[in-house]
Amino acid sequence: MLTIFSIPKPFIGKTAENQQTAVTSWCQLAPDVQVVLVGDDVGVAETARSAGAQHVGGVECSSRGTPYIDDAFSRVAEIAEHSLGCFVNGDIVLLDDLVSAIRSSASVGPEFLLVGQNRDLPGVDQSDLGTPDSLAHLRRRAVREGVLRGPTAIDYFVFSVGLFDPMPRFAVGRAGFDNWMIWKARQLGPVVDLTDAVVAIHQSHGYGHLDGGKAEAYAGEEAARNIDLAGGRRRIYTLHDASHRMRADGSIVRNYGSILRSRETARKIAWKLGRR
């Protein structure tokens, strides 16, 4: 059904705990889900082995040691067992409502992208994933207490394999590549916002793994290069630019706010006014 893959951060300290919880959630989604961890950072190969996932190493990196996403996608495609891929950030917990949403999206066409907001929720750990009851409780808690992170927080992508070929040489974990993926998919087929149907959980983290911290991820040299490779700011699409959205019941409707990018334009205006 689905090949889930990620390029995790080094498995150190709290980041290791968060990522191990996320990987566990992916591995237990369904019997026909393949999980692949990509990269040579500390703990990646070991975590893949212990979780029963596959490991892909040797991915090409920038001069700063940042993995290139296009090479990761290519290497995963060589071993992918399914025609659907899911690229996800290493700290995102996924629940079985994602599987249901994928099945509900079968009618949208042969080439598509599924994306959605995620929710900040502290205190998630392995014990939340142990049984069907604990998983159901986690989902209810995320709906009740989790905070949606907004249309610019794009941390998982379900897509028909090959949709993004060829992909520019983006650096992972830097601004711009995720926005380009929505723009690219919009040129080829529907993009469906799953926010109302899928509870994806983001485990809060810092940026201690990155020299320069959060500013480097969003405004540093590699982020600026990503945006240039994407084709500039006009291709920085967000979830507001999804052509469709999925309701909680699995039905899919047109997202009229994406026409002429009206919702995204309104968001940018509100953001600029708020900075004054």
Secondary structure, 3 states (H helix, E strand, C coil): CEEEEECCCCCCHHHHHHHHHHHHHHHCCCCCEEEEEECCCCCHHHHHHHHCCEEECCCCECCCCCEEHHHHHHHHHHHCCCCEEEEECCCEECCCHHHHHHHHHHHHCCCCEEECCEEECCCCCHHHHCCHHHHHHHHHHHHHHCEECCCCCCCEEEEECCCCCCCCCCECCCCCHHHHHHHHHHHHCCEEECCCCCCEEECCCCCCCCCCHHHHHHHCHHHHHHHHHHCCHHHCCCHHHCCEEECCCCCEEECHHHHHHHHHHHHHHHHHHHCC
